[in-house]
Amino acid sequence: LAPWMAPTHILRCCQRGLAWIPVIFIALVVCWSYYAYVVELCIYTIPSIGEKIIYMMSFHLSFVMFVWSYWKTIFTRPAKPSKEFCLAKAEKEQYVREERPETQQEILWRAATNLPLYTRTGAGAIRYCDRCQVIKPDRCHHCSACDMCVLKMDHHCPWVNNCVGFSNYKFFILFLCYSLIYCLFIAATVLQYFIKFWTNELPDTHAKFHVLFLFFVAAMFCISILSLFSYHLWLVGKNRSTIEAFRAPVFRTGSDKNGFSLGFRKNIAQVFGDQKKLWLLPIFTSQGDGQTFPARLVSVDPEQPTVSLQPEANKM
């Protein structure tokens, strides 16, 4: 590395390290909640053996599903555009040399002739990422935190230190679902012992602090997660990303916030797939390849090839 590049390289390493702080914080809270519930509540506080067994089994089921979906959301790499969306070497050199935006657009239009693109910029131009040097597929956006173009990007989430998009959006929804269930279960089962400790019906022990704090933390997370989970369920039902909810996609015929909506059932299937038995498991089942999406306005865009409304798995 050149001397002037060294500070930039060090700064990027520091930024990457600091980006894990929210994830580490969540991991520490979860580890403490596990200890507080299993050891301090179930083992030391609850007197009934039957109640202990039921609570422990239910807790571990919600805990495993929560951790599994959280893990998949964090460590599933964001999907990026394939090579067919990259300019050929000659076109790329010509694009870089060209200073006039009109001529640059002509180069992009020629390159995009056989690409299934239906969305445009606000000005009606081809969406191109100068940073990644790639023509953006529909619903694809550049993430400055990940420094890459992400297919069907929803948002960059600091709590998972990852971009939420086509490859892990189902996992993110399930993470919100199971974290809500986890917190609700803890709050509901701890409540009676929280009241007993608060009213001094149970003697002061080392478990008192853990039980009291466990209820407050679970209730606090419940409120925040519930609003976020409800919002993303609404987005799934409308077949919109967070970005599209704030800025409607622009088609050849103009902007349309419902441009990708296919009806409630098909919208759900876009994210969760056709096999309902796999919906609640953090296993990838989303339809398509993340680069082409069926849209309501496709049929009125004669300049582009037709995209099948059937998922890729059914093209036999």
Helices and strands as residue ranges (DSSP letters): H 6-18, H 21-35, I 36-43, H 49-75, G 83-85, H 89-97, H 101-111, E 119-120, E 128-129, E 134-135, E 141-143, E 148-150, E 155-157, E 162-164, H 169-198, H 206-238, H 242-246, E 250-251, E 254-255, H 264-272, G 276-278, G 298-300, G 312-314
